[in-house]
């Protein structure tokens, strides 16, 4: 699954940002069989899971983003989005989307999110 991430940028504390990940070269029947996730990597830290949505639409979030971030998928458009509300400085990092079947199979290119205070 080839993934293309977009939507990163510079935002201030408390603002919102929306990340999008597309799989334009993946056929629908393949896309729907993957769990989709968003990970982030801050400078000097390991990549960590931010949110995941399963093939059945079940969502899972890191404790640090619960209540602020929302992940969703649109299978017909082969996209997965991450709505980030009330961002905090600790949300800064490079965000990567992923396609998973038990383990991460494919990564999109990262998109930088910087939260300024």
Secondary structure per residue as TSV (DSSP state, phi and psi in degrees):
chain	resnum	aa	ss	phi	psi
A	1	X	-	360.0	116.6
A	2	X	-	-90.0	125.4
A	3	X	-	-117.0	142.0
A	4	X	E	-126.5	114.8
A	5	X	E	-99.5	148.9
A	6	X	E	-155.7	168.9
A	7	X	-	108.4	-4.6
A	8	X	-	-69.2	170.5
A	9	X	E	167.7	-168.4
A	10	X	E	-102.7	123.6
A	11	X	E	-133.3	164.4
A	12	X	E	-98.7	159.4
A	13	X	T	-52.6	133.4
A	14	X	T	90.0	-11.7
A	15	X	-	-84.7	-179.6
A	16	X	-	-120.2	156.3
A	17	X	E	-150.8	147.4
A	18	X	E	-124.8	121.2
A	19	X	E	-100.3	144.4
A	20	X	E	-129.3	145.4
A	21	X	E	-134.5	127.0
A	22	X	E	-119.3	153.8
A	23	X	-	-127.9	69.0
A	24	X	T	-66.0	-24.6
A	25	X	T	-98.3	7.6
A	26	X	S	-104.4	132.3
A	27	X	-	-75.1	154.6
A	28	X	H	-54.5	-45.4
A	29	X	H	-66.0	-19.8
A	30	X	H	-87.5	-45.4
A	31	X	H	-56.8	-40.7
A	32	X	T	-69.5	-11.1
A	33	X	T	-94.5	5.8
A	34	X	S	-113.1	135.8
A	35	X	E	-71.0	146.1
A	36	X	E	-121.1	140.4
A	37	X	E	-137.7	165.5
A	38	X	E	-124.1	130.5
A	39	X	E	-121.3	163.3
A	40	X	E	-141.1	155.1
A	41	X	E	-136.2	116.2
A	42	X	-	-89.5	156.8
A	43	X	T	-54.7	129.2
A	44	X	T	76.9	6.9
A	45	X	S	-124.8	161.4
A	46	X	-	-77.0	155.3
A	47	X	-	-65.8	136.3
A	48	X	E	-131.7	150.2
A	49	X	E	-71.6	132.1
A	50	X	E	-100.5	-48.7
A	51	X	E	-159.9	153.7
A	52	X	E	-142.8	144.1
A	53	X	E	-127.5	127.8
A	54	X	-	-82.0	175.6
A	55	X	T	-61.4	-25.5
A	56	X	T	-93.5	5.6
A	57	X	-	85.0	9.2
A	58	X	-	-79.1	132.2
A	59	X	E	-109.3	153.3
A	60	X	E	-143.9	139.8
A	61	X	E	-132.8	150.6
A	62	X	-	-66.1	145.3
A	63	X	G	-56.2	-34.0
A	64	X	G	-68.6	-16.4
A	65	X	G	-117.2	-3.3
A	66	X	T	-58.1	134.4
A	67	X	T	85.4	-10.0
A	68	X	T	-117.5	-35.5
A	69	X	E	-107.8	148.8
A	70	X	E	-135.3	125.8
A	71	X	E	-102.6	142.3
A	72	X	E	-149.2	157.8
A	73	X	E	-129.8	148.5
A	74	X	E	-125.4	101.2
A	75	X	T	-66.6	-36.4
A	76	X	T	-65.9	-30.5
A	77	X	T	-96.9	-5.4
A	78	X	T	56.1	49.8
A	79	X	E	-131.6	156.1
A	80	X	E	-135.7	134.2
A	81	X	E	-121.0	155.3
A	82	X	E	-127.7	108.8
A	83	X	E	-88.6	120.4
A	84	X	E	-111.8	114.6
A	85	X	-	-114.1	155.0
A	86	X	S	49.2	53.8
A	87	X	-	-67.8	155.1
A	88	X	-	-125.6	161.8
A	89	X	G	-55.6	-34.1
A	90	X	G	-69.4	-8.3
A	91	X	G	-81.1	-6.2
A	92	X	-	-63.5	136.5
A	93	X	E	161.4	-179.6
A	94	X	E	-93.6	126.3
A	95	X	E	-102.3	133.4
A	96	X	E	-123.5	136.4
A	97	X	E	-93.3	157.4
A	98	X	E	-141.2	153.6
A	99	X	E	-117.3	126.5
A	100	X	E	-130.2	143.8
A	101	X	S	-137.5	79.4
A	102	X	S	87.3	-52.2
A	103	X	S	-127.7	163.8
A	104	X	E	-67.5	125.3
A	105	X	E	-95.5	-38.8
A	106	X	E	-144.0	147.9
A	107	X	E	-118.0	145.6
A	108	X	-	-85.0	170.8
A	109	X	-	-71.3	152.9
A	110	X	-	-75.9	156.6
A	111	X	E	-129.0	130.2
A	112	X	E	-81.1	132.2
A	113	X	E	-119.9	125.2
A	114	X	E	-124.9	124.3
A	115	X	E	-108.9	119.7
A	116	X	E	-101.7	147.1
A	117	X	-	-104.3	360.0
